[in-house]
Amino acid sequence: MFFRKDYAKPGPGIDRDEPEKTGAARLAEIFSIECVTLVKLNLLFLFSCLPVVTIPAAVFAMNHVTRMMVLDQPVTLLYHYKTAFQTKWKRACAAFFTVAASLLFSGCGVWFYLRRAMTQPVLLLPFMLCSTVLLVTLLASTYFYGLLTTGRSFQECLRLSLLLGVGRPFRGALAAMAVYGSFLFALLEFPISGIYLLLMGFSVPCLLGEFFIRTELKRL
């Protein structure tokens, strides 16, 4: 089946004494194992986003599956995606609109006050406030979705993501560039980037985001 991985098929095997790979080597290993699944995941994500109202649940389900890949857990794509999509849609909607509202309002505030701060320097203060909220939201949101897959309460995930976004900004910045940066670049290059968006433009950045924050979440 297209969405089913055959775990009964014999593979090359892994040496029990082989040390766990880290960094770029581990990332390359994940891609070599899951490259086909990532393409299927991208197509499944796009298909499940077609009703539009299902986008929050689709985003959560994709993060759930890619986090399993990063943690080296066996993935049965259709089963795990469908389960997360159907059972966690309330949490997914709350997370999506929390992040989207913060990005929207802070982004509009940055644009609004920056234009007027040139002639009214006093408006630099609300501009800096909106800029800070925007930056923290970008950093924290990458941790937020990873934390939501751990089973913690919504409030606890939100609190921890804010703490990690402020206290561990480097990993969050890498994840934000992978997720938001690549998507923005693809939009600017559309329609040239159309094939990329269709086959891997969402699943691969999501995997990279989960990969960059994995060590920080392990500390918890």
Salt bridges, closest charged atoms under 4 A:
GLU29 OE2 - LYS21 NZ 3.87
GLU29 OE1 - ARG26 NH1 2.60
GLU34 OE1 - LYS5 NZ 2.72
ASP72 OD1 - ARG26 NH2 3.90
GLU156 OE2 - ARG159 NH2 2.87
GLU216 OE1 - ARG168 NE 3.51
GLU216 OE1 - ARG219 NE 3.21
